[in-house]
Amino acid sequence: MGYVQSSMHRSTGRISVADIAAQPGGVEALQRRVHELRSSGVDFAANAIEQEMAALNLPRQ
């Protein structure tokens, strides 16, 4: 029972909105992702991305 999978302790490797936006085509990719999330009914995630984009003064759709 003392065995713990190492994957539980690894970093999630998350990439920030700023990191994505800094890449070529990154802003457009973020806009597409927001659209995909909204189309799937995942508004809370789309809202979070849009809030980060607004904080960075990035254009939104």
Protein Blocks (a to p, Z undefined) as FASTA:
>chain_A
ZZccfklmpcehiacfklmmmpghklmmmmmmmmmmmmnopaklmmmmmmmmmmnopacZ
Z
